[in-house]
Amino acid sequence: MKTTFLFALALITSVIRIQYQNGMKAKAPVQGKEILLIGTMHTVPKIVKRSYKPMLRFAKKYNPQAIYVESPMPNDSISWKYLKKGWSKGYQKFYKLSDSLQQSFQFDLLKFNAILKKTYSEISHKELDYMINCFGYKRDNGNYELYSYIKKHGIYGAKSPTRHEDGDLTFKLALDLNIKKLYNMDDQRTNKEYHKAWKGCAREGRHNGDNKINQTMNKKEYNTAILPAIFRKLGKHTNKRKSLIRLHKLASFTYVKNTTKNCVLGQQYWNERNLRMSINIGEQVLASTHKRNMVIVGASHVIGLEKYLKKKYPSIKIILMNDYVF
């Protein structure tokens, strides 16, 4: 009887142990990839010049392994065909420089990769100039701007606020974390058509009430940002879902009550750009080994990027800045 009892006890204990081990395996955390979206204000007024400081503290705490920036992809020939004579004087100048370097600069991949392995403090002035030329040669605007910033301000960044997301957030974050290469993700191939549709939509909205809706929304966005801006919480306010949705509606023309040709075209171009940007981000994230990825982008894009990234890349966790919990 005693032997039977001991056998049954051993059997039950064995079963419980197996179930426990299986349960532990099932509950083991899956270390997947995630993308944190931070919406920026681009250039802020002088009166709130330190608005990016709290956002930088947040970004450092998140500690991303990769930073994605709103700069054209180097191999996006369609965007660069437009940008070489497009809206931005800076892009025009960069394209001309890049074109010249591709004709004259001797790019050495081994030397380039060797410098990338160094810390910022180990890179000499001569090597810094070499890297600036390398990124210009590769038509990599995001990293060309980063290394040009370092040459101008040093490895600790600008002492005074630049009032822009690059100088006050992106580049300082990269320097602090010793991230040597940023990831470009922008797409501007239909930017000309989008701005044309924007002007057309404004024309069409003069007499049908849509422009008044636009003005009311802009006024509300401005008024609700005043107090947060005073208390250095403009970045947090901008990244509230209500603010992001309002900015998305303004940029995508989805605020209009009337269906007009140019407003419909503007919405189409905006959505298509966000879709292509999402693909640029998602494909690079999947191809890399980085798990914590941060996208620093104009706030108007965040809702669109969130939508398309979730739809096209369900295996990647998409998080908004204000939703992230440490």
C-alpha positions in Angstrom: 0.0 0.0 0.0 2.9 2.3 1.0 4.7 1.5 -2.2 1.6 2.2 -4.3 1.2 5.6 -2.6 4.8 6.6 -3.1 4.6 5.6 -6.8 1.5 7.7 -7.3 3.1 10.7 -5.5 6.2 10.4 -7.6 4.0 10.2 -10.8 2.0 13.3 -9.8 5.2 15.2 -8.9 6.7 14.3 -12.2 3.6 15.5 -14.1 3.4 18.8 -12.2 7.1 19.4 -12.9 6.7 18.8 -16.6 3.6 21.1 -16.7 5.5 23.7 -14.8 8.5 23.6 -17.2 6.2 23.7 -20.2 4.4 26.7 -18.7 7.7 28.4 -18.0 8.7 27.9 -21.7 5.3 29.2 -22.9 5.6 32.3 -20.6 9.2 33.2 -21.6 9.2 36.7 -23.0 9.6 37.0 -26.8 12.2 39.6 -27.6 10.7 41.1 -30.7 11.4 44.4 -32.5 9.6 47.6 -31.8 9.4 51.1 -33.4 8.9 54.1 -31.2 7.5 57.1 -33.1 8.4 60.6 -31.9 6.6 63.5 -33.5 8.6 66.7 -33.7 7.8 70.4 -34.2 10.7 70.9 -36.7 11.9 74.4 -36.0 10.5 76.1 -32.8 10.2 79.8 -32.1 13.0 81.5 -30.1 10.7 82.0 -27.1 10.5 78.3 -26.6 14.0 77.4 -27.9 14.5 74.7 -25.2 11.5 72.7 -26.2 13.5 69.7 -27.4 15.4 69.3 -24.1 12.7 67.1 -22.3 12.3 65.1 -25.5 16.0 64.4 -25.6 15.9 63.2 -21.9 13.0 60.9 -22.9 14.9 59.6 -26.0 18.1 58.9 -23.9 16.1 57.0 -21.4 14.5 54.9 -24.1 18.0 54.2 -25.4 17.4 53.2 -29.0 19.7 51.0 -31.0 18.8 52.7 -34.2 17.6 56.2 -35.1 15.5 56.9 -38.2 15.4 60.4 -39.6 13.2 62.3 -42.0 15.8 62.5 -44.8 15.5 61.1 -48.3 16.8 57.6 -49.0 20.2 57.7 -50.8 19.1 55.3 -53.5 15.7 57.0 -54.1 16.5 58.3 -57.6 12.9 59.5 -58.1 12.9 61.8 -55.0 16.4 63.1 -55.8 15.3 63.8 -59.4 12.8 66.3 -58.0 14.9 67.5 -55.0 17.9 68.5 -57.2 15.8 71.5 -58.3 13.0 71.2 -55.8 11.6 73.2 -52.8 14.7 73.0 -50.6 17.8 75.1 -51.3 19.7 72.8 -48.9 18.8 69.7 -50.8 19.7 71.4 -54.1 23.1 72.3 -52.7 23.7 68.8 -51.3 22.7 67.1 -54.6 25.2 69.3 -56.5 27.9 68.5 -54.0 27.0 64.8 -54.1 27.1 64.8 -57.9 30.5 66.3 -57.8 31.9 63.9 -55.3 30.6 60.9 -57.3 32.8 62.1 -60.1 36.0 62.9 -58.2 36.0 61.3 -54.7 37.8 58.1 -54.0 35.6 56.1 -51.7 37.3 53.4 -49.7 34.8 51.0 -48.0 37.4 49.4 -45.7 38.5 52.8 -44.4 34.9 53.9 -44.1 33.9 50.9 -42.0 37.0 51.1 -39.9 36.2 54.7 -38.9 32.6 53.7 -38.1 33.9 51.2 -35.5 35.6 54.0 -33.6 34.0 56.1 -30.9 33.3 59.7 -31.7 36.2 60.8 -29.4 38.6 58.6 -31.4 37.8 60.1 -34.8 40.4 62.6 -35.9 39.6 65.9 -37.7 41.0 64.4 -40.9 38.8 61.3 -40.6 35.8 63.4 -39.8 36.3 65.3 -43.1 36.7 62.0 -44.9 33.4 60.7 -43.4 31.6 63.9 -44.5 32.8 63.4 -48.0 31.9 59.7 -47.9 28.3 60.4 -46.9 28.1 63.1 -49.6 29.5 60.6 -52.1 26.8 58.1 -51.1 24.1 60.8 -51.3 23.3 60.0 -47.7 22.0 63.4 -46.5 21.0 62.4 -43.0 24.5 61.3 -42.0 26.2 64.0 -44.1 24.3 66.5 -41.9 25.2 64.6 -38.7 28.9 64.6 -39.3 28.8 68.2 -40.6 27.1 69.1 -37.3 29.9 67.4 -35.3 32.6 69.3 -37.3 30.9 72.5 -36.4 29.9 71.9 -32.8 32.1 69.1 -31.6 31.3 65.7 -30.0 29.2 67.2 -27.3 26.9 69.1 -29.7 25.8 72.7 -29.8 26.0 74.6 -26.5 23.0 76.8 -27.4 19.7 75.5 -28.7 19.5 75.3 -32.5 15.7 75.2 -32.1 15.5 72.4 -34.6 14.9 68.6 -34.1 18.3 67.7 -35.7 20.6 69.9 -33.6 18.7 69.6 -30.3 17.3 66.0 -30.4 18.5 63.7 -33.2 22.2 64.6 -33.4 22.7 65.0 -29.6 21.0 61.6 -29.1 23.3 59.9 -31.6 26.4 61.5 -30.0 25.3 60.5 -26.5 24.6 56.9 -27.4 27.7 56.7 -29.8 25.4 55.8 -32.7 27.6 56.4 -35.7 25.1 56.0 -38.5 21.5 57.2 -38.8 18.9 55.6 -41.0 17.2 57.7 -43.7 13.5 57.0 -44.4 11.8 60.0 -46.1 10.2 59.9 -49.6 9.6 63.2 -51.5 8.9 61.9 -55.0 5.4 63.6 -55.1 6.2 66.6 -53.0 5.8 69.0 -55.9 2.3 67.6 -56.7 1.3 67.6 -53.0 2.1 71.3 -52.6 0.3 72.1 -55.9 -2.8 70.3 -54.5 -2.4 72.1 -51.2 -2.7 75.5 -53.0 -5.6 74.2 -55.1 -7.4 72.9 -52.0 -7.0 76.4 -50.3 -8.5 78.0 -53.4 -11.4 75.6 -53.5 -12.1 76.2 -49.8 -12.5 79.9 -49.9 -16.2 79.9 -50.6 -17.4 76.5 -49.3 -16.5 76.9 -45.6 -13.5 74.5 -45.6 -10.9 77.2 -45.1 -12.8 78.3 -42.0 -12.5 74.8 -40.6 -8.8 74.9 -41.3 -8.4 78.2 -39.5 -10.4 77.0 -36.5 -8.3 73.8 -36.2 -5.0 75.7 -36.5 -6.1 78.2 -33.9 -7.1 75.4 -31.5 -3.7 73.7 -32.0 -2.0 77.0 -31.3 -4.1 77.9 -28.2 -3.8 74.5 -26.7 0.0 74.5 -27.1 0.6 77.8 -25.2 0.6 76.5 -21.6 2.6 73.4 -22.4 5.1 75.5 -24.3 5.6 77.8 -21.4 6.3 74.9 -19.0 8.6 73.1 -21.5 6.0 70.4 -22.3 5.5 71.4 -26.0 6.9 68.0 -27.1 4.6 66.0 -24.9 1.7 68.1 -26.0 2.6 67.7 -29.7 2.7 63.9 -29.1 -0.7 63.6 -27.5 -3.0 61.5 -29.8 -5.5 64.4 -30.0 -2.8 66.8 -31.3 -1.4 64.2 -33.7 -4.8 63.5 -35.1 -5.5 67.2 -35.6 -2.1 67.7 -37.3 -2.7 64.6 -39.5 -6.1 66.0 -40.6 -4.7 69.4 -41.5 -1.8 67.8 -43.5 -4.0 65.2 -45.2 -7.0 67.5 -46.0 -9.3 65.1 -44.2 -10.8 68.0 -42.3 -12.7 69.2 -45.4 -16.5 68.8 -45.6 -16.6 69.1 -49.4 -15.2 66.8 -52.0 -13.1 68.8 -54.3 -10.5 67.8 -56.9 -7.4 69.3 -55.2 -8.3 68.3 -51.7 -8.8 64.7 -52.8 -5.4 64.8 -54.7 -3.7 66.2 -51.6 -5.0 63.5 -49.4 -3.9 60.9 -51.9 -0.3 62.3 -52.1 0.0 62.6 -48.4 -1.2 59.0 -47.7 1.0 57.6 -50.4 4.1 59.4 -49.0 3.4 58.1 -45.5 3.0 54.6 -47.0 6.3 54.8 -48.8 8.0 56.2 -45.7 6.5 53.3 -43.7 8.0 50.8 -46.1 11.4 52.5 -46.0 11.3 52.2 -42.2 9.8 48.7 -41.9 12.1 47.0 -44.5 15.2 48.4 -42.8 14.0 47.4 -39.4 13.3 43.8 -40.5 16.7 43.6 -42.3 18.6 44.8 -39.2 19.4 43.1 -35.8 18.2 46.2 -33.9 15.2 45.6 -31.5 14.7 49.2 -30.2 14.2 51.5 -33.1 13.3 55.2 -32.8 11.7 57.3 -35.7 12.1 61.0 -35.3 9.7 62.6 -37.7 7.4 65.7 -38.2 4.4 65.2 -36.0 1.9 65.4 -38.9 3.3 62.1 -40.2 2.9 60.0 -37.0 -0.7 58.9 -37.3 -0.2 57.9 -41.0 3.0 56.0 -40.2 1.4 54.2 -37.2 -1.4 53.1 -39.5 0.7 51.7 -42.3 3.4 50.2 -40.1 0.8 48.3 -38.1 -0.9 47.1 -41.3 2.2 46.1 -43.3 4.5 44.9 -40.4 2.3 43.2 -37.8 5.3 41.4 -36.3 6.8 44.8 -35.2 5.4 46.5 -32.2 4.5 50.2 -33.0 4.5 52.6 -30.0 3.8 56.4 -29.8 6.0 58.5 -27.6 3.3 59.4 -25.0 2.2 55.7 -24.9 5.6 54.4 -23.9 5.9 53.2 -20.3 9.4 52.7 -18.9 
